[in-house]
Amino acid sequence: MKMNRAALADRAAWEKVGVAVPQFDVQAMADATKKNPIWVHFGAGNIFRGFIAALQQKLLNEGLADRGIIAADTFDYEIITKIYDPFDCLTMNVTLNPDATTSREIIASVAEGLRADAKDAGQMARFAEIFVNPSLQMVSFTITEKGYALRNMAGELMPVVVADMAEGPDAARHAMSIVCAMMLRRFGAGAYPIALVSMDNCSHNGEKLKSAVLEIAHAWKQNGFVGDDFIAYLEDESRVAFPWSMIDKITPRPAKVVEESLLADGIEDMSPIVTSRNTFIAPFVNAERPQYLVVEDRFPNGRPALEKAGVYMTDRDTVNCTERMKVTTCLNPLHTALRTSSGW
């Protein structure tokens, strides 16, 4: 068996080898999402595929949503061309259970995979189509803390950022410049509301995202590319929100034993690849079952019913306290202590 949308029709074959399949019309979801998107996610790696995309799958399975997610990668475009495109944006999600068993599910909530490649005019045009659509509710990110950085370790603006600031929105290359350029498109189309949600594992992540986008925007204003009205739009929390979040889930690199178990059951083409950017990634994700996502509930254009998928929707103070507890009190210190005591 090969994992693609056409193969999902043979539900019995997948269920025979212990693979749960989507309980919704995948093609109808993809068509509806492409026409009127609600959610774009930057950072198409394992934590997105094995956790965030699975949240929307739960809502789709239960009839609580009719559209999925558009995934994009800002760094390693081969993730899209070699892992998303050949498998119709499907992921084999393998959960590692506490009793040493595994559970398998095909995640099909991703409607489209895009490359945030400034050199590809077609891809940039597609992003523009998405961002000017009033239906778009949220843009989320798992691009690591480095993805928001505009400066090097010496505090100097990186050359690509200097060039982006000088050359303006039409030449944006850095991830934050591309996001700012797309927000300018949205502003020009009607200044529609939206939430930009960092889901990266860094303190005050929404603040980091907002700061980076605004620094690009202010530079463009200084260089005559945008006006005060665009800056006011980005700074108006009733129209553009930057919610904070706390995420915790371990999604290690693809395990050989998991790959072998899938192949033993006749599931083909599951071997990992190493991209030219040294990303080790597979058509499957293996991850532990425990997971937590706490999100500040500020979404000026609405949002999916994430609380019904297990996300804790709350206020900023609670997110901040949860993040502090994770980093300084409970999860991270306990993990460190366990590694030290066990000789990991």
SELUMTOR-938570 format. One record per residue (C-alpha): x, y, z; residue in one letter. Coordinates in steps of 0.2 Angstrom, whole numbers, padded with zeros to 4 digits, always signed. Layout:
BEGIN
XYZA;...
END
This chain:
BEGIN
+0000+0000+0000M;+0005+0018-0004K;+0000+0033+0006M;-0010+0044-0005N;-0027+0051-0006R;-0033+0038-0019A;-0028+0024-0007A;-0038+0031+0007L;-0053+0024-0002A;-0048+0006+0003D;-0052+0009+0022R;-0052-0010+0026A;-0034-0012+0020A;-0028+0002+0031W;-0038-0004+0046E;-0032-0022+0044K;-0014-0016+0048V;-0020-0005+0062G;-0020+0012+0053V;-0034+0024+0057A;-0040+0034+0042V;-0049+0051+0041P;-0067+0051+0044Q;-0071+0065+0032F;-0071+0069+0014D;-0052+0073+0011V;-0054+0080-0006Q;-0069+0091-0002A;-0060+0098+0013M;-0045+0102+0002A;-0056+0110-0011D;-0065+0121+0002A;-0049+0126+0011T;-0040+0131-0005K;-0055+0142-0010K;-0058+0150+0007N;-0043+0146+0019P;-0045+0149+0037I;-0027+0143+0043W;-0010+0144+0036V;+0005+0137+0046H;+0023+0141+0043F;+0035+0127+0048G;+0030+0111+0040A;+0041+0099+0051G;+0037+0085+0063N;+0029+0095+0077I;+0017+0102+0065F;+0013+0086+0056R;+0012+0075+0072G;+0003+0088+0084F;-0004+0104+0076I;-0011+0096+0060A;-0018+0081+0071A;-0028+0094+0081L;-0037+0100+0066Q;-0040+0082+0060Q;-0049+0079+0076K;-0061+0093+0073L;-0063+0087+0055L;-0067+0069+0060N;-0080+0075+0073E;-0088+0087+0060G;-0083+0103+0070L;-0073+0110+0055A;-0075+0109+0036D;-0058+0116+0031R;-0040+0111+0035G;-0023+0119+0036I;-0012+0126+0022I;+0006+0121+0027A;+0021+0131+0021A;+0040+0130+0024D;+0051+0145+0025T;+0068+0136+0026F;+0069+0119+0019D;+0058+0118+0003Y;+0062+0100+0000E;+0051+0095+0015I;+0037+0101+0003I;+0043+0094-0013T;+0049+0077-0006K;+0038+0074+0009I;+0022+0083+0006Y;+0019+0083-0013D;+0023+0064-0016P;+0010+0059-0002F;-0004+0071-0006D;+0000+0081+0010C;-0003+0065+0021L;+0007+0060+0036T;+0008+0043+0044M;+0007+0048+0063N;+0014+0034+0074V;+0010+0037+0093T;+0022+0029+0105L;+0011+0023+0119N;+0016+0020+0138P;+0014+0001+0136D;+0027+0000+0122A;+0013-0002+0109T;+0010+0010+0095T;-0005+0018+0087S;-0006+0023+0069R;-0016+0037+0060E;-0015+0045+0043I;-0016+0064+0046I;-0025+0072+0031A;-0030+0089+0038S;-0017+0098+0027V;-0025+0104+0011A;-0010+0111+0002E;+0009+0112+0004G;+0018+0128-0001L;+0036+0134-0002R;+0039+0152+0005A;+0052+0154-0008D;+0054+0172-0013A;+0062+0167-0030K;+0046+0157-0035D;+0034+0170-0042A;+0020+0156-0043G;+0022+0152-0025Q;+0022+0170-0019M;+0006+0173-0030A;-0002+0159-0021R;+0002+0166-0004F;-0005+0183-0009A;-0021+0175-0014E;-0022+0167+0003I;-0018+0182+0013F;-0030+0194+0004V;-0045+0182+0007N;-0056+0189+0021P;-0059+0170+0027S;-0041+0168+0034L;-0042+0168+0053Q;-0025+0163+0058M;-0007+0161+0053V;+0003+0150+0065S;+0022+0146+0066F;+0034+0132+0071T;+0050+0139+0064I;+0061+0138+0079T;+0067+0154+0089E;+0080+0157+0076K;+0066+0160+0063G;+0061+0176+0071Y;+0079+0183+0073A;+0083+0198+0062L;+0100+0200+0070R;+0116+0190+0072N;+0124+0186+0089M;+0133+0203+0088A;+0117+0212+0087G;+0119+0217+0069E;+0105+0215+0056L;+0108+0200+0045M;+0113+0205+0027P;+0097+0197+0020V;+0086+0208+0032V;+0096+0224+0027V;+0092+0220+0009A;+0074+0216+0013D;+0072+0233+0022M;+0081+0242+0008A;+0072+0234-0007E;+0055+0233+0000G;+0040+0221+0001P;+0041+0215-0017D;+0059+0208-0014A;+0056+0200+0004A;+0066+0185+0007R;+0068+0182+0026H;+0053+0173+0034A;+0048+0189+0044M;+0049+0200+0029S;+0038+0188+0019I;+0025+0188+0033V;+0026+0207+0034C;+0024+0208+0015A;+0009+0196+0015M;+0001+0207+0029M;+0003+0222+0018L;-0006+0213+0005R;-0020+0209+0017R;-0020+0227+0023F;-0022+0234+0005G;-0036+0222+0001A;-0047+0228+0016G;-0037+0228+0032A;-0045+0212+0037Y;-0043+0205+0055P;-0031+0191+0058I;-0021+0182+0072A;-0003+0178+0070L;+0001+0164+0082V;+0019+0158+0086S;+0018+0141+0093M;+0037+0139+0095D;+0045+0133+0111N;+0052+0150+0117C;+0047+0163+0130S;+0034+0176+0125H;+0034+0169+0108N;+0020+0181+0102G;+0030+0196+0107E;+0045+0190+0097K;+0035+0188+0082L;+0026+0205+0084K;+0043+0213+0087S;+0051+0206+0071A;+0036+0210+0060V;+0035+0228+0066L;+0054+0231+0064E;+0052+0226+0046I;+0037+0237+0044A;+0045+0252+0052H;+0060+0250+0041A;+0049+0250+0026W;+0040+0265+0032K;+0057+0274+0034Q;+0061+0269+0016N;+0045+0275+0009G;+0037+0258+0005F;+0022+0259+0017V;+0013+0273+0027G;+0008+0276+0045D;-0009+0268+0041D;+0000+0251+0039F;+0009+0252+0055I;-0007+0257+0064A;-0015+0241+0057Y;-0001+0230+0063L;-0002+0238+0080E;-0021+0238+0082D;-0024+0222+0092E;-0043+0222+0087S;-0037+0219+0070R;-0020+0210+0071V;-0017+0200+0086A;-0001+0191+0091F;-0007+0178+0104P;+0006+0170+0116W;+0007+0151+0117S;+0016+0137+0126M;+0019+0120+0118I;+0026+0104+0124D;+0028+0088+0114K;+0043+0077+0110I;+0044+0073+0092T;+0061+0064+0089P;+0069+0060+0073R;+0061+0046+0063P;+0065+0029+0072A;+0071+0014+0062K;+0060+0002+0072V;+0045+0012+0067V;+0050+0012+0049E;+0053-0007+0049E;+0036-0010+0057S;+0027+0000+0044L;+0036-0009+0030L;+0033-0026+0038A;+0014-0022+0036D;+0016-0018+0018G;+0016+0001+0019I;+0028+0007+0005E;+0039+0021+0003D;+0041+0025+0022M;+0060+0028+0022S;+0067+0044+0029P;+0077+0056+0018I;+0090+0069+0021V;+0087+0085+0012T;+0101+0096+0005S;+0099+0107+0021R;+0102+0092+0032N;+0084+0089+0038T;+0081+0071+0042F;+0063+0068+0039I;+0051+0054+0034A;+0033+0052+0028P;+0029+0046+0045F;+0031+0055+0062V;+0034+0045+0078N;+0030+0054+0094A;+0026+0051+0112E;+0007+0053+0117R;+0008+0067+0130P;+0006+0084+0123Q;+0001+0101+0128Y;-0004+0117+0119L;-0009+0133+0129V;-0014+0148+0118V;-0020+0165+0122E;-0037+0167+0116D;-0036+0183+0105R;-0042+0179+0088F;-0051+0195+0080P;-0057+0185+0065N;-0063+0170+0074G;-0054+0153+0075R;-0056+0134+0074P;-0064+0126+0090A;-0047+0121+0096L;-0052+0119+0114E;-0063+0104+0108K;-0047+0096+0101A;-0038+0098+0118G;-0030+0115+0117V;-0031+0125+0132Y;-0038+0142+0127M;-0035+0155+0140T;-0028+0173+0144D;-0010+0179+0142R;-0006+0178+0161D;-0011+0160+0161T;+0000+0156+0146V;+0015+0165+0154N;+0013+0156+0171C;+0011+0139+0162T;+0027+0143+0152E;+0036+0148+0167R;+0031+0132+0176M;+0036+0122+0161K;+0053+0130+0160V;+0058+0133+0178T;+0048+0122+0189T;+0041+0106+0182C;+0044+0098+0165L;+0061+0104+0159N;+0070+0103+0176P;+0062+0086+0179L;+0068+0080+0161H;+0086+0087+0166T;+0086+0078+0182A;+0080+0061+0175L;+0094+0062+0161R;+0107+0066+0174T;+0102+0052+0186S;+0100+0039+0173S;+0116+0044+0164G;+0107+0048+0147W;
END
